[in-house]
Amino acid sequence: MLLTAKYIIPVTSEPLVDSAVLVRDGRISDIGDADKMRLRYPDDELRDFGTAAIIPGLIDLHTHMENSVLRGIVPDQPYISWIQSVREAGAKLDVHDWHSSAVLGCLEALSGGVTTLCDISNTGASCSVMSKMGLRGVVFREVGAMDKRRVDDAMRMARNDIARWHELVDSDRISIGIAPRETYDCHPAVFTESAKIAREEGIPLSVYVAESREEYDFIRYGSSALSIASAGDRRGFVEIPPWLPTGVSPVRYVLNWGAFEADNVMAVHCVHVDNEDVHKLKEYDVAVVVCPRCNAQLSMGVAPVAEFLRSGLRVGLGTGYSVATNASDIIKEMRVGLLLNRAVNPGRFIATSTMLRMATIDAARVLKMEDEIGSVEIGKRADLAVVDLSDSRQVPTDDPAAAVINSCSAADVLMTMVDGTVRYEKDKWHVDVEVARDIARVIEIRSKLRK
């Protein structure tokens, strides 16, 4: 298949104009001038996208696809009350609901140019859904227990699920990882045991850390809304006996309990960190995943992306909870992240191209997959997206990456391809799920939740 467009944005090299990409056997076989490529490969199927940009498939490093159905159901609230509302609403869903919800989220990801995603799952629904949709990525089995007496059982169940989930996915595209729940919702031994499982199984580890001021104050000082007494045998999120302050930041807290003692660790959010925290993340080669829109929506703050980049950390983007932002759109995530960081860090200018890298090649480095995905290069897997620029006021342009980030959204994606197979083209999905049936189920679920 020969793909042509006004622009090709390889990411790892300068943009190309009036060029083409040849896709064969799931990989990028050639790149060059469009006219010459047409003559060179006359027998290959030709797809000309006109005034558009061919870009690497976008990589979303932190998602909660199984919660997609809750958008518009959970009230617009500050983080602590919001997360409680999410859990209360989620408790009303059954296994079929989780599946349909994951379908909704993955359909939206594909239609937004996402080819690889890292999803947090409690049920495993994302495993079968991502496989059927042809997506690439990691499904992280979330695990947590606040009571020390429950830790062993929780970890045993997680280990069993990880083994079972491996059987549910296409291992060429999808791997399984482990993810401890939030620091305020886990006994510290959960971090130690999660890292142990990650090492023994050779799987990635994702850790939520330093995402809100409430979490920071709770971990360090034992205060904040998380410690306010509530009904039953819990105080906020904490089972009695109450939490004892640690006197350290969340990053150093999970570090002290061995959370970074694995081969491939990503720390998600990292909003409330200091210089020592950043130094420790670098020392342990922990990658950082930031979720700008979700953090802004829930009044969590802004992660210091410029400091992460200056320190040489591997940094990528995630959309986080679409329940908070009401849409999963990694292109908007790039734009909001760019503007927020420029606004709150005067003098530390982040280039548009840097933000695009964080959703492509740098995100691939977070996953240690940069040799396979993340850029438009000969020999790499044909994970590609095409973004329509015909309505952009920046075209023609010398900087098509800026046009994509500053002018476009998921609605402008014309095509998404994974491993050389077209999985989405404008308003049509080529996936192994019954789209109409699952969308109807989503409407039914949302009606149930509102009642």
N, C-alpha and C positions, 0 to 999 in steps of 0.2 A: 504494500500500500504506500502510495506517495502522497504526502501531506504538504500542501503549499499555502503560504499566507504572506501578507505584507511584511510581517516581522517574525523572526525566530529569536527568542530570548534564551540562550543556552545557560545563563547565570554564571557559569565559570569562565566565560569569555564574552567579548563584546557582542551586542545584538547584530543580527543579520537582517538585511532588507531584501525583499523579493526572492526568498530562498525556499528550499524544500527539505523535508526529512523523509528518508526511505525507511519503512518498517518492514522487517522480514523475520519470521520465526520468533516473534515476541521481543525482538531487540532492534535498536537503531542501527541500521546497516550503512547509511550514508547521509551526508548533509552537504548541501551546496546550492549554487545558483538555480533558481526554479526552472528557467528555460533549458539550461544544460541538463538538469536532472530529468526533465520530461523526455528529452532526446535520448538520454542514456538508458532510461527504463520505460520504454514505450508500452510494454505489456502489463505493467503494474497498475492496479486500480488507482485512479487519481481523485483526490479530494481537495478542492481549492476553497479555502475559507475567506478569501478576499482580504478586506481590511480588518485583519485580526492578528493576534499574536499567539504563536505556538510556544508554550512554556512547559517546564517540567511539571509532572503531576504534583499537586500540592500535598504537603505532609502535615497532618493535624496530630500533634503529639499528646493531646489530653482531651478525651471526650467521655461523655456519659450517655451513650446512645440509648440505653434502656430507660432513661428518664425523659426521652424526647416528647412523649405523649403528655407530660405534665405542663408543657408550656401553656401559659395563659390560665392555668388552674391555680398555681401557687401565687399568693399575693406578692406584690412588689414591696419588699421589706428589707431592713438591714440584715446583714449576714446571719446572725445567730437565730433570730426568729424565722428567717427564710429557710435555713437548713432544717430546722425543726418541722416547718410546714412541708418541705419536700419529703421528709421521712414519713410523716403522717399520711400524706397522699400516696406515697409509694407502697405503704402497707396495705392499701386497698386493691393492689394489682395482683393478678395471678400469673402463672407461667405463660399462658397464651398472650396475656396483655404485654408482658415484657418482650416477647418475641415481636409482636406487631409494632411496639414502640421502637425497638431496635431497627426494624425495617424502615420506619419513618425516618429515623436519624441517618441511616446509611444511604437511603435514596437522596436525601438532602446533601450529604457529603459528596456523592458522585456528581450531582447536578451543579455543585459548586467547584468542581475541578479537583477534588481531593481523591487521590489514589491510594494513599497510605494513612492509616490512623491508628492511634493507641487508645483503646477503650477500656474503661474500668467497669468490671462486671461482677455482680453477685450471683447471677443465675446461670451464666454461660450462654444466654440467648445470642449474644453478639458473635459467638463462635460460628454457629450455623449460618447466621444471617450474613456475616462478612464473607464466608466461604461461598455462599450461593450468589452473592453479588459480585464476586470476582475482585474484591478489595484486597489490598495488601496491608499488613500491620501486625500489631500485638494486642492480644486480649489479656488484660491483667486481672487475675483473680484477687478481689478485695478481701482482706481478712482483718478481723479486729476482735478484741475482748478486753474489757477494762478490769475484770476480776482475774487475779492471778490464777485462781483455781480453774478458770475456763480456758486459759491460754493453750494448754496441751490439746484439748479437744478441738479448738478452733484451728490450730495449725495442722492437726491430722486431717480434718475435713478439707482444708485448703490443699494439702498435698494430694489427697485423693482426687479432688476436682481437677487439679492441674494435670494429673495423669489421664483422667477421663477426657478432658477437653482437648488434649493432644490428638485423640482419636477422632475428634469431630471436625478437624480443620485440615485444609490442604497445607502441608508443612512447607511447601515451596513458597507460599505467600504469607502464611500466618503462623506466628509463634505465640506461645503462652508465657505470661509473666506473673509476678506476684506483687501486690500493692497493699501495705498496711493502711488501715484507715487513719483518719486525722489524729494528730498527736494527743488531743484532748479526749479521744475516744478509744485509746489503746493503752493497755499495760505496757510498760517499756520492754518487757520480754518479747512482745510481738515483733519489735524491730530486730532484735537479736535473732529470733527464730526465722523471720522472713529472709534475712540476709543469708542465714545458713542454708535454707532451702534453695535460694537463688544460686549459691555457690555449688551445692551438690547436684542440682538439676541443670546447671548451665543456662539459666533463664534470666531475663532482665528483671530489675526491681524498680518500682516507681514509688516515691515517697512524697506525700503531701507535707509541706513544711513552710512555716512562717507566712501563712497566707493572710492572716488578719491580725489587727492590733489586739483583738480579744484573745486570740490564741497566744500571742506573744506574752501578754500580761499574765495569762493563766499559767503558762509553763514557767515563766520566770518568777512571778510574784504570788501565784496562787489566787489571783483576783480576776475580775472582769465578769461579764454577764454569764460566762460559762460556769461560774461557781455559785450562782444564785440558786437557792433552794427551790425545788419544784415538787410536785405531788409524787407520792409513792416512795420507793426506797432509793431514789436518785436525787442528786443535787445537780441540776442542770443536766449535763451529759455524764456526770461522774457518779458511779455507784459508791455508796458509803462503805468504807471510811473515806472521808473527803480527801481531795488532792493536796499533796504537800508541795510547796513551791520548791523549784530546783535551783534557782539563782543563776541559771544560764539561759541563753537564747534557745529557741526551738531547734535551730541548726545544730548547735553544740549538744543539745539534749539527745537528739537522735544519733548523733555521731558517737556520744559516750556510750550508747547502748548498741553500737555496732551496726547501725543501719547502712553505713557506707562500706561495709566489709564484703562487698560482692564485686563481680567483674564488670557489670554494666548497670549503673545506678543513675536514675534521673530524679532530680528534686523538682517537684512541681510547685509553682507560685513564687516562692522566695521573695515575697514583697518586703517583709520586715527583717532585713539582714544588715549587719554592720561589716566593717572591713575584715575583721577576724573571721566572720562567717564565710565571706567570699574567699579568703585565703584557704580555709579548710576545705571548701568545696573544690578548689583547684588542686590542693594537695592530694585529695583522694580521687581526683579525676571524675568528679560527679558532674554530670550534665545538668543544665537548668532549663526548665520549660516554663515560659511565662504565658499568662492568659489575660491580656490587657482589658478586653471588654468585660469579661466576667468580673474581674477584680474591681473595675470602675463601677459597674452596675451595682455591686453589693457593697460599695464604699469601703473596700479593703485597702486601697492605696495603689501605688504604681511601683512595680518592680524596677530596680536600678539597672536597666539593660545596658546602658553605657559602661557602667562599672564592671558588669559581667564580661562584656566584650573586651574592655581594656585589660582585664585580668587573664584573658586567653581561655576562658571557659567555653565549652561547647554549649551553645544556646539555640533553642528553637521555640516555636509558637504552638500553643494549643488553644482551642476555643473554650475548653472547660465545660461548664454547665450551660447548655442551650436553654434550660429552664429559666435561667437568669436573664439571658440576652434575648430570648424568644426567637432566636435563629442561629443556625450554625453556618457561619460565613467566614472562611479563613481570609478572603480578600479584604473584607471589612476589618478583620482582626489586624491585618497588617497596617491598614490606614490608621485605625484608632491607636494602635501601639506606637506608630511613628509619631503621631501628633501629641499624644500624652507625654512621651519621653522627651520630645523637643520642648514641650511647654514647661515641664517641671524641672528640667535640667538645663538651664540657660548656659550656653557655652560648650555643652557637650552634644554637638550636632550628630544625629544619626542619619545616615544617607538612606534614601529610598531603596537603593540597591541592597543595602544591608538588611533591611526588613524583608525583602524578597528572598534573600539567602536564608533567613531564619525560617522560612516556610518551605524551603527546598533543600539545597545542598547542606546547609548547616543543620537542618533537622535530620537529614540523612546521617550526618556525623554523630548526632545524639544517639541514633539507633545503631551506629557503627555499620551502616549500609551504604556509605558514600561511594563505594566502588560499583554499586549496582543501580542506584536511583539518585534523584536529587538534581540532575542537570541533563541537558540535551547534548549528549556526546555519543560518538560512534562506539558501539560495543555495549552500551548500557541498556538496561531493560526499557522497553518502550512504554513507560508510564508517562503519559503526556496529557495536557489539557490545552484547549484552544479558547481564547478570550476575545470576544467581539469588541473591536475598537471603532466601529463605524459611527457610533454616536458620540465618541469622545471628542471634546473640543481641543484635545492635545494632539490630534492627528492632522497632518503629518508631524512627526516628532523625531528628534534625535535621541530621545530617552523613552522608549516604549515601556520600560519597567515602571517609570513614573506614571505613565498614562494608565497602566493597569491598576496600580495601587491607588492613585489619587482620583480616578474617574470611574472605576468599575466596581462591580459587586458580583456575587454568585449568579445573579440573574443574567449576566453577560456571557456566561460560559456556554460555548457552542457544542463542545465535545469533550468527553473524558475517556481516556484509553488506559487500560492496565494490561501489561504484558502483551501489548500489540492487539488486544481485543477491545473494540469499542463497547463501553459499558453504558455510556449515556450520550445522546445527541439531542439537541434542543427539544425538550418536553417529551422525550421518549427514552425509556431505560431498556437495556438489553441484559436482563438479569434472570436468575432462576427462582424468582419468587412471583407469586400472583399479586402484582402491585395493587390492582383495583380492590381485591379482597382485603388486603391488609390496611389500605387506606380507609375502607369502610369500617373495619374493626377499630381503627383509631378513632373515628368519629363516634362509634358506639362506646368506646372506653371513656372518652372525654365527657360524654353525656352521663355515664355512670358516676364519674368522679364529681361532676357538678351537683348531682343529687345528694 
